[in-house]
Amino acid sequence: MTILVAGGAGYIGSHTVKELARDGFDVLVFDNFSSGRREFLKGKPYVQGDLMDKEAVRGAFRGRPIEAVLHFASLIQVGESYADPRKYYTHNIVSSLNLLDAMLESGVRKLIFSSSAAVYGVPHEIPIPESHPLDPANPYGQTKVIVERILGDYDRAYGLRSISLRYFNAAGADADGEMGETHDPETHLVPNILRSLLGNAPRLGVFGSDFPTPDGTAVRDYIHVTDLAAAHVLALKALLGGGPSDTINLGTNTGHSVLEVIRKAEEVTGQKVDFDFRPRRKGDVAVLLASKDKAENLLGWKPERSSLGTIIETAWNWHRKIC
């Protein structure tokens, strides 16, 4: 069977494509390469196209034995979503509807959706369970909630089963050095620390020093990207085995503050990280941690590579390779 991976040349998508191929699946990537990289695919087949182009999406399905779809293709910058919500609502929702329409027309009824912890907003409890109210604090998170609700309606009306995976902070890089994290602009903490050490980024800024946390900096749940990829394969197998639609957190139930991440980066690299404290960003909350119980119990998933040391070591190896 063939698995279509929309956005499969991006950071998380490319790691998942590698895990799918390792597990014996035939993979077809659909990507416009606006942020994804062809070299991440390592010769795997792809169709270059944009999910906003309905006919291009239909063409990817035509004449191919596609059994299921993984959907990673979306805009992801929280700050940009504040500044230009129209762009985010238009792209993230319309592109998803185009993909769903092509699936229905082709008789494909299984989807793994890349969602986000941003659907929860300011947490009422820590760690956050999947039953937590959905109250996103930014337009990016709102688009993920809307697509999740569309998927619920499509299951009820058309029998299109889906699993939405709500990520916390993806980080790290492929252990073989074949791919890693690269965004433009780069807004994520770990790559910005390492890029600053390599002279590829300005002096590091730490946003907020007065959060109600032990050291005053924000605490986040970091998960290795290969562990995320493995969870996608497990979720796909659950759907292929007849499992129902669901929503599942992907996190470690363990938090690290910004300063803890900086200190671990110094330990791994043997270099001093220079940084400045800056005002909090709009929408930032003090602590975000995921409950991982459902992922473990339902999928049998364990975040085996997500120690902070492993995350930073693999990312450091990747960034040194490409600098």
Contacts in CASP RR format, 6 or more apart in sequence:
PFRMAT RR
TARGET T0000
AUTHOR 0000-0000-0000
METHOD contacts of the structure
MODEL  1
MTILVAGGAGYIGSHTVKELARDGFDVLVFDNFSSGRREFLKGKPYVQGD
LMDKEAVRGAFRGRPIEAVLHFASLIQVGESYADPRKYYTHNIVSSLNLL
DAMLESGVRKLIFSSSAAVYGVPHEIPIPESHPLDPANPYGQTKVIVERI
LGDYDRAYGLRSISLRYFNAAGADADGEMGETHDPETHLVPNILRSLLGN
APRLGVFGSDFPTPDGTAVRDYIHVTDLAAAHVLALKALLGGGPSDTINL
GTNTGHSVLEVIRKAEEVTGQKVDFDFRPRRKGDVAVLLASKDKAENLLG
WKPERSSLGTIIETAWNWHRKIC
1 25 0 8 1.000
1 26 0 8 1.000
1 65 0 8 1.000
1 66 0 8 1.000
1 67 0 8 1.000
1 68 0 8 1.000
2 25 0 8 1.000
2 26 0 8 1.000
2 27 0 8 1.000
2 28 0 8 1.000
2 64 0 8 1.000
2 65 0 8 1.000
2 66 0 8 1.000
2 67 0 8 1.000
3 20 0 8 1.000
3 25 0 8 1.000
3 26 0 8 1.000
3 27 0 8 1.000
3 28 0 8 1.000
3 66 0 8 1.000
3 67 0 8 1.000
3 68 0 8 1.000
3 69 0 8 1.000
3 70 0 8 1.000
3 236 0 8 1.000
4 28 0 8 1.000
4 29 0 8 1.000
4 30 0 8 1.000
4 60 0 8 1.000
4 61 0 8 1.000
4 64 0 8 1.000
4 66 0 8 1.000
4 68 0 8 1.000
4 69 0 8 1.000
4 70 0 8 1.000
4 108 0 8 1.000
5 13 0 8 1.000
5 16 0 8 1.000
5 17 0 8 1.000
5 20 0 8 1.000
5 27 0 8 1.000
5 28 0 8 1.000
5 29 0 8 1.000
5 30 0 8 1.000
5 69 0 8 1.000
5 70 0 8 1.000
5 72 0 8 1.000
6 30 0 8 1.000
6 31 0 8 1.000
6 51 0 8 1.000
6 69 0 8 1.000
6 70 0 8 1.000
6 71 0 8 1.000
6 72 0 8 1.000
6 73 0 8 1.000
6 99 0 8 1.000
7 13 0 8 1.000
7 29 0 8 1.000
7 30 0 8 1.000
7 31 0 8 1.000
7 36 0 8 1.000
7 71 0 8 1.000
7 72 0 8 1.000
7 73 0 8 1.000
8 14 0 8 1.000
8 16 0 8 1.000
8 17 0 8 1.000
8 29 0 8 1.000
8 30 0 8 1.000
8 31 0 8 1.000
8 36 0 8 1.000
8 40 0 8 1.000
8 41 0 8 1.000
8 46 0 8 1.000
8 70 0 8 1.000
8 72 0 8 1.000
8 73 0 8 1.000
9 29 0 8 1.000
9 31 0 8 1.000
9 33 0 8 1.000
9 36 0 8 1.000
9 37 0 8 1.000
9 38 0 8 1.000
9 40 0 8 1.000
9 41 0 8 1.000
9 46 0 8 1.000
10 31 0 8 1.000
10 35 0 8 1.000
10 36 0 8 1.000
10 37 0 8 1.000
10 40 0 8 1.000
10 72 0 8 1.000
11 36 0 8 1.000
11 170 0 8 1.000
11 179 0 8 1.000
11 180 0 8 1.000
11 181 0 8 1.000
11 182 0 8 1.000
11 183 0 8 1.000
11 225 0 8 1.000
12 72 0 8 1.000
12 114 0 8 1.000
12 167 0 8 1.000
12 170 0 8 1.000
12 225 0 8 1.000
12 228 0 8 1.000
12 229 0 8 1.000
13 70 0 8 1.000
13 72 0 8 1.000
13 229 0 8 1.000
14 36 0 8 1.000
14 37 0 8 1.000
14 40 0 8 1.000
14 41 0 8 1.000
14 179 0 8 1.000
14 180 0 8 1.000
15 174 0 8 1.000
15 179 0 8 1.000
15 180 0 8 1.000
15 225 0 8 1.000
15 226 0 8 1.000
15 228 0 8 1.000
15 229 0 8 1.000
16 70 0 8 1.000
16 72 0 8 1.000
16 228 0 8 1.000
16 229 0 8 1.000
16 232 0 8 1.000
16 233 0 8 1.000
17 27 0 8 1.000
17 29 0 8 1.000
17 40 0 8 1.000
17 41 0 8 1.000
17 44 0 8 1.000
18 42 0 8 1.000
18 174 0 8 1.000
18 178 0 8 1.000
18 179 0 8 1.000
18 229 0 8 1.000
19 226 0 8 1.000
19 229 0 8 1.000
19 230 0 8 1.000
19 232 0 8 1.000
19 233 0 8 1.000
20 27 0 8 1.000
20 232 0 8 1.000
20 233 0 8 1.000
20 236 0 8 1.000
21 27 0 8 1.000
21 44 0 8 1.000
23 233 0 8 1.000
25 233 0 8 1.000
25 236 0 8 1.000
27 44 0 8 1.000
27 45 0 8 1.000
28 45 0 8 1.000
28 46 0 8 1.000
28 47 0 8 1.000
28 60 0 8 1.000
28 64 0 8 1.000
28 66 0 8 1.000
29 41 0 8 1.000
29 44 0 8 1.000
29 45 0 8 1.000
29 46 0 8 1.000
29 47 0 8 1.000
30 46 0 8 1.000
30 47 0 8 1.000
30 49 0 8 1.000
30 51 0 8 1.000
30 57 0 8 1.000
30 60 0 8 1.000
30 73 0 8 1.000
31 46 0 8 1.000
31 47 0 8 1.000
31 48 0 8 1.000
31 49 0 8 1.000
31 73 0 8 1.000
32 48 0 8 1.000
32 49 0 8 1.000
32 50 0 8 1.000
32 51 0 8 1.000
32 73 0 8 1.000
33 48 0 8 1.000
35 183 0 8 1.000
35 184 0 8 1.000
37 179 0 8 1.000
37 182 0 8 1.000
38 46 0 8 1.000
40 178 0 8 1.000
40 179 0 8 1.000
40 180 0 8 1.000
42 178 0 8 1.000
47 56 0 8 1.000
47 59 0 8 1.000
47 60 0 8 1.000
49 56 0 8 1.000
49 57 0 8 1.000
49 60 0 8 1.000
50 56 0 8 1.000
50 95 0 8 1.000
51 57 0 8 1.000
51 73 0 8 1.000
51 95 0 8 1.000
51 96 0 8 1.000
51 98 0 8 1.000
51 99 0 8 1.000
52 91 0 8 1.000
52 94 0 8 1.000
52 95 0 8 1.000
52 98 0 8 1.000
53 98 0 8 1.000
54 98 0 8 1.000
54 101 0 8 1.000
54 102 0 8 1.000
57 98 0 8 1.000
57 99 0 8 1.000
57 101 0 8 1.000
57 102 0 8 1.000
58 102 0 8 1.000
58 105 0 8 1.000
58 106 0 8 1.000
59 102 0 8 1.000
60 102 0 8 1.000
61 102 0 8 1.000
61 103 0 8 1.000
61 105 0 8 1.000
61 106 0 8 1.000
61 108 0 8 1.000
62 106 0 8 1.000
66 106 0 8 1.000
66 108 0 8 1.000
67 108 0 8 1.000
67 110 0 8 1.000
67 240 0 8 1.000
68 108 0 8 1.000
68 110 0 8 1.000
68 111 0 8 1.000
68 112 0 8 1.000
68 236 0 8 1.000
68 239 0 8 1.000
68 240 0 8 1.000
69 99 0 8 1.000
69 103 0 8 1.000
69 108 0 8 1.000
69 110 0 8 1.000
69 111 0 8 1.000
69 112 0 8 1.000
70 111 0 8 1.000
70 112 0 8 1.000
70 114 0 8 1.000
70 232 0 8 1.000
70 236 0 8 1.000
71 96 0 8 1.000
71 99 0 8 1.000
71 111 0 8 1.000
71 112 0 8 1.000
71 113 0 8 1.000
71 114 0 8 1.000
72 114 0 8 1.000
73 95 0 8 1.000
73 99 0 8 1.000
74 91 0 8 1.000
74 92 0 8 1.000
74 95 0 8 1.000
74 96 0 8 1.000
74 114 0 8 1.000
74 143 0 8 1.000
75 81 0 8 1.000
75 87 0 8 1.000
75 88 0 8 1.000
75 91 0 8 1.000
75 92 0 8 1.000
75 140 0 8 1.000
76 140 0 8 1.000
77 140 0 8 1.000
77 185 0 8 1.000
77 187 0 8 1.000
78 118 0 8 1.000
78 138 0 8 1.000
78 140 0 8 1.000
78 141 0 8 1.000
78 187 0 8 1.000
78 283 0 8 1.000
79 138 0 8 1.000
79 140 0 8 1.000
79 187 0 8 1.000
79 281 0 8 1.000
79 282 0 8 1.000
80 87 0 8 1.000
80 88 0 8 1.000
81 87 0 8 1.000
81 88 0 8 1.000
81 138 0 8 1.000
81 139 0 8 1.000
81 140 0 8 1.000
81 141 0 8 1.000
81 143 0 8 1.000
82 138 0 8 1.000
82 139 0 8 1.000
82 282 0 8 1.000
85 139 0 8 1.000
88 139 0 8 1.000
88 140 0 8 1.000
88 143 0 8 1.000
89 139 0 8 1.000
89 142 0 8 1.000
89 143 0 8 1.000
89 146 0 8 1.000
92 140 0 8 1.000
92 143 0 8 1.000
92 144 0 8 1.000
92 147 0 8 1.000
93 143 0 8 1.000
93 146 0 8 1.000
93 147 0 8 1.000
93 150 0 8 1.000
96 113 0 8 1.000
96 147 0 8 1.000
96 150 0 8 1.000
97 150 0 8 1.000
100 111 0 8 1.000
100 150 0 8 1.000
100 151 0 8 1.000
100 154 0 8 1.000
100 160 0 8 1.000
103 109 0 8 1.000
103 111 0 8 1.000
103 160 0 8 1.000
104 154 0 8 1.000
104 158 0 8 1.000
104 160 0 8 1.000
109 158 0 8 1.000
109 159 0 8 1.000
109 160 0 8 1.000
109 161 0 8 1.000
110 160 0 8 1.000
110 161 0 8 1.000
110 162 0 8 1.000
110 236 0 8 1.000
110 239 0 8 1.000
110 240 0 8 1.000
111 151 0 8 1.000
111 160 0 8 1.000
111 161 0 8 1.000
111 162 0 8 1.000
111 163 0 8 1.000
111 239 0 8 1.000
112 162 0 8 1.000
112 163 0 8 1.000
112 165 0 8 1.000
112 232 0 8 1.000
112 235 0 8 1.000
112 236 0 8 1.000
112 239 0 8 1.000
113 147 0 8 1.000
113 148 0 8 1.000
113 151 0 8 1.000
113 162 0 8 1.000
113 163 0 8 1.000
113 164 0 8 1.000
113 165 0 8 1.000
114 165 0 8 1.000
114 167 0 8 1.000
115 144 0 8 1.000
115 147 0 8 1.000
115 148 0 8 1.000
115 164 0 8 1.000
115 165 0 8 1.000
115 166 0 8 1.000
115 167 0 8 1.000
115 247 0 8 1.000
116 140 0 8 1.000
116 141 0 8 1.000
116 144 0 8 1.000
116 166 0 8 1.000
116 167 0 8 1.000
117 128 0 8 1.000
117 166 0 8 1.000
117 167 0 8 1.000
117 168 0 8 1.000
117 221 0 8 1.000
117 249 0 8 1.000
117 288 0 8 1.000
117 290 0 8 1.000
118 136 0 8 1.000
118 137 0 8 1.000
118 138 0 8 1.000
118 140 0 8 1.000
118 141 0 8 1.000
118 144 0 8 1.000
119 134 0 8 1.000
119 136 0 8 1.000
119 141 0 8 1.000
119 144 0 8 1.000
119 145 0 8 1.000
119 148 0 8 1.000
119 166 0 8 1.000
120 128 0 8 1.000
120 132 0 8 1.000
120 133 0 8 1.000
120 134 0 8 1.000
120 135 0 8 1.000
120 136 0 8 1.000
120 166 0 8 1.000
120 288 0 8 1.000
121 135 0 8 1.000
121 136 0 8 1.000
121 137 0 8 1.000
121 141 0 8 1.000
121 285 0 8 1.000
122 135 0 8 1.000
122 137 0 8 1.000
122 285 0 8 1.000
123 132 0 8 1.000
123 285 0 8 1.000
123 287 0 8 1.000
123 288 0 8 1.000
124 132 0 8 1.000
124 133 0 8 1.000
125 132 0 8 1.000
126 287 0 8 1.000
126 289 0 8 1.000
127 221 0 8 1.000
127 253 0 8 1.000
127 289 0 8 1.000
127 290 0 8 1.000
127 291 0 8 1.000
127 292 0 8 1.000
128 249 0 8 1.000
128 288 0 8 1.000
128 289 0 8 1.000
128 290 0 8 1.000
128 291 0 8 1.000
129 249 0 8 1.000
129 291 0 8 1.000
129 293 0 8 1.000
129 294 0 8 1.000
130 166 0 8 1.000
130 247 0 8 1.000
130 248 0 8 1.000
130 249 0 8 1.000
130 291 0 8 1.000
130 294 0 8 1.000
134 145 0 8 1.000
134 148 0 8 1.000
136 142 0 8 1.000
136 144 0 8 1.000
136 145 0 8 1.000
137 283 0 8 1.000
137 285 0 8 1.000
138 282 0 8 1.000
138 283 0 8 1.000
147 164 0 8 1.000
148 164 0 8 1.000
148 247 0 8 1.000
151 160 0 8 1.000
151 162 0 8 1.000
151 164 0 8 1.000
151 245 0 8 1.000
152 162 0 8 1.000
152 245 0 8 1.000
154 160 0 8 1.000
154 162 0 8 1.000
155 161 0 8 1.000
155 162 0 8 1.000
155 245 0 8 1.000
161 239 0 8 1.000
161 242 0 8 1.000
161 243 0 8 1.000
161 244 0 8 1.000
161 245 0 8 1.000
162 239 0 8 1.000
162 245 0 8 1.000
163 235 0 8 1.000
163 238 0 8 1.000
163 239 0 8 1.000
163 245 0 8 1.000
163 246 0 8 1.000
163 247 0 8 1.000
163 248 0 8 1.000
164 246 0 8 1.000
164 247 0 8 1.000
164 248 0 8 1.000
165 228 0 8 1.000
165 231 0 8 1.000
165 232 0 8 1.000
165 235 0 8 1.000
165 247 0 8 1.000
165 248 0 8 1.000
165 249 0 8 1.000
165 250 0 8 1.000
166 247 0 8 1.000
166 248 0 8 1.000
166 249 0 8 1.000
166 250 0 8 1.000
166 290 0 8 1.000
167 223 0 8 1.000
167 228 0 8 1.000
167 250 0 8 1.000
167 251 0 8 1.000
168 220 0 8 1.000
168 221 0 8 1.000
168 222 0 8 1.000
168 223 0 8 1.000
168 249 0 8 1.000
168 250 0 8 1.000
168 251 0 8 1.000
168 252 0 8 1.000
168 288 0 8 1.000
168 289 0 8 1.000
168 290 0 8 1.000
169 188 0 8 1.000
169 189 0 8 1.000
169 220 0 8 1.000
169 221 0 8 1.000
169 222 0 8 1.000
169 223 0 8 1.000
169 288 0 8 1.000
170 181 0 8 1.000
170 223 0 8 1.000
170 224 0 8 1.000
170 225 0 8 1.000
170 228 0 8 1.000
171 181 0 8 1.000
171 188 0 8 1.000
171 189 0 8 1.000
171 190 0 8 1.000
171 222 0 8 1.000
171 223 0 8 1.000
171 224 0 8 1.000
171 225 0 8 1.000
171 311 0 8 1.000
171 315 0 8 1.000
172 180 0 8 1.000
172 181 0 8 1.000
172 190 0 8 1.000
172 224 0 8 1.000
172 225 0 8 1.000
172 226 0 8 1.000
172 310 0 8 1.000
172 311 0 8 1.000
172 312 0 8 1.000
172 314 0 8 1.000
172 315 0 8 1.000
172 318 0 8 1.000
173 179 0 8 1.000
173 180 0 8 1.000
173 181 0 8 1.000
173 225 0 8 1.000
173 314 0 8 1.000
173 315 0 8 1.000
173 317 0 8 1.000
173 318 0 8 1.000
173 319 0 8 1.000
174 180 0 8 1.000
174 225 0 8 1.000
174 226 0 8 1.000
174 314 0 8 1.000
174 318 0 8 1.000
175 226 0 8 1.000
175 305 0 8 1.000
175 314 0 8 1.000
177 314 0 8 1.000
177 317 0 8 1.000
177 318 0 8 1.000
177 321 0 8 1.000
179 318 0 8 1.000
180 225 0 8 1.000
180 315 0 8 1.000
180 318 0 8 1.000
181 188 0 8 1.000
181 190 0 8 1.000
181 191 0 8 1.000
181 225 0 8 1.000
181 315 0 8 1.000
181 318 0 8 1.000
182 191 0 8 1.000
182 322 0 8 1.000
183 191 0 8 1.000
186 192 0 8 1.000
186 195 0 8 1.000
186 201 0 8 1.000
189 220 0 8 1.000
189 258 0 8 1.000
189 261 0 8 1.000
190 222 0 8 1.000
190 261 0 8 1.000
190 265 0 8 1.000
190 311 0 8 1.000
190 312 0 8 1.000
190 315 0 8 1.000
191 315 0 8 1.000
191 319 0 8 1.000
192 201 0 8 1.000
192 204 0 8 1.000
192 205 0 8 1.000
193 204 0 8 1.000
193 261 0 8 1.000
193 262 0 8 1.000
193 265 0 8 1.000
193 273 0 8 1.000
194 265 0 8 1.000
194 269 0 8 1.000
194 312 0 8 1.000
194 315 0 8 1.000
194 316 0 8 1.000
194 319 0 8 1.000
195 201 0 8 1.000
195 319 0 8 1.000
196 202 0 8 1.000
196 203 0 8 1.000
196 204 0 8 1.000
196 273 0 8 1.000
196 274 0 8 1.000
196 275 0 8 1.000
197 265 0 8 1.000
197 269 0 8 1.000
197 271 0 8 1.000
197 273 0 8 1.000
198 319 0 8 1.000
198 320 0 8 1.000
198 323 0 8 1.000
199 323 0 8 1.000
200 319 0 8 1.000
200 323 0 8 1.000
203 274 0 8 1.000
203 275 0 8 1.000
203 276 0 8 1.000
204 262 0 8 1.000
204 273 0 8 1.000
204 274 0 8 1.000
204 275 0 8 1.000
204 276 0 8 1.000
205 275 0 8 1.000
205 276 0 8 1.000
205 277 0 8 1.000
205 278 0 8 1.000
206 217 0 8 1.000
206 258 0 8 1.000
206 259 0 8 1.000
206 262 0 8 1.000
206 275 0 8 1.000
206 276 0 8 1.000
206 277 0 8 1.000
206 278 0 8 1.000
207 218 0 8 1.000
207 278 0 8 1.000
207 279 0 8 1.000
207 280 0 8 1.000
207 281 0 8 1.000
207 284 0 8 1.000
208 216 0 8 1.000
208 217 0 8 1.000
208 218 0 8 1.000
208 277 0 8 1.000
208 278 0 8 1.000
208 279 0 8 1.000
208 280 0 8 1.000
208 284 0 8 1.000
209 216 0 8 1.000
209 217 0 8 1.000
209 277 0 8 1.000
210 216 0 8 1.000
210 280 0 8 1.000
211 217 0 8 1.000
211 218 0 8 1.000
211 219 0 8 1.000
211 280 0 8 1.000
211 286 0 8 1.000
211 287 0 8 1.000
212 286 0 8 1.000
213 219 0 8 1.000
213 257 0 8 1.000
213 286 0 8 1.000
213 287 0 8 1.000
214 257 0 8 1.000
215 257 0 8 1.000
215 259 0 8 1.000
215 260 0 8 1.000
216 257 0 8 1.000
216 259 0 8 1.000
217 257 0 8 1.000
217 258 0 8 1.000
217 259 0 8 1.000
218 257 0 8 1.000
218 258 0 8 1.000
218 284 0 8 1.000
218 285 0 8 1.000
218 286 0 8 1.000
218 287 0 8 1.000
219 255 0 8 1.000
219 256 0 8 1.000
219 257 0 8 1.000
219 286 0 8 1.000
219 287 0 8 1.000
219 288 0 8 1.000
219 289 0 8 1.000
220 255 0 8 1.000
220 256 0 8 1.000
220 258 0 8 1.000
220 287 0 8 1.000
220 288 0 8 1.000
221 251 0 8 1.000
221 252 0 8 1.000
221 253 0 8 1.000
221 254 0 8 1.000
221 255 0 8 1.000
221 288 0 8 1.000
221 289 0 8 1.000
221 290 0 8 1.000
222 252 0 8 1.000
222 255 0 8 1.000
222 256 0 8 1.000
222 261 0 8 1.000
222 306 0 8 1.000
222 308 0 8 1.000
222 311 0 8 1.000
223 250 0 8 1.000
223 251 0 8 1.000
223 252 0 8 1.000
223 303 0 8 1.000
223 306 0 8 1.000
224 303 0 8 1.000
224 305 0 8 1.000
224 306 0 8 1.000
224 310 0 8 1.000
224 311 0 8 1.000
224 314 0 8 1.000
226 305 0 8 1.000
227 250 0 8 1.000
227 301 0 8 1.000
227 303 0 8 1.000
227 304 0 8 1.000
227 305 0 8 1.000
227 306 0 8 1.000
228 250 0 8 1.000
230 301 0 8 1.000
231 248 0 8 1.000
231 250 0 8 1.000
231 295 0 8 1.000
231 299 0 8 1.000
231 301 0 8 1.000
234 299 0 8 1.000
234 300 0 8 1.000
234 301 0 8 1.000
235 248 0 8 1.000
235 299 0 8 1.000
238 298 0 8 1.000
238 299 0 8 1.000
246 298 0 8 1.000
248 294 0 8 1.000
248 295 0 8 1.000
248 298 0 8 1.000
248 299 0 8 1.000
249 290 0 8 1.000
249 291 0 8 1.000
249 292 0 8 1.000
249 294 0 8 1.000
249 295 0 8 1.000
250 290 0 8 1.000
250 292 0 8 1.000
250 295 0 8 1.000
250 301 0 8 1.000
251 289 0 8 1.000
251 290 0 8 1.000
251 292 0 8 1.000
251 295 0 8 1.000
251 303 0 8 1.000
251 306 0 8 1.000
252 290 0 8 1.000
252 292 0 8 1.000
252 303 0 8 1.000
252 306 0 8 1.000
253 289 0 8 1.000
253 290 0 8 1.000
253 291 0 8 1.000
253 292 0 8 1.000
254 289 0 8 1.000
255 287 0 8 1.000
255 289 0 8 1.000
256 264 0 8 1.000
256 308 0 8 1.000
260 308 0 8 1.000
261 308 0 8 1.000
261 312 0 8 1.000
262 273 0 8 1.000
262 275 0 8 1.000
264 308 0 8 1.000
264 309 0 8 1.000
264 312 0 8 1.000
265 273 0 8 1.000
265 312 0 8 1.000
265 316 0 8 1.000
266 272 0 8 1.000
266 273 0 8 1.000
267 309 0 8 1.000
268 309 0 8 1.000
268 312 0 8 1.000
268 313 0 8 1.000
268 316 0 8 1.000
269 312 0 8 1.000
269 316 0 8 1.000
292 301 0 8 1.000
292 303 0 8 1.000
295 301 0 8 1.000
296 302 0 8 1.000
305 311 0 8 1.000
305 314 0 8 1.000
END
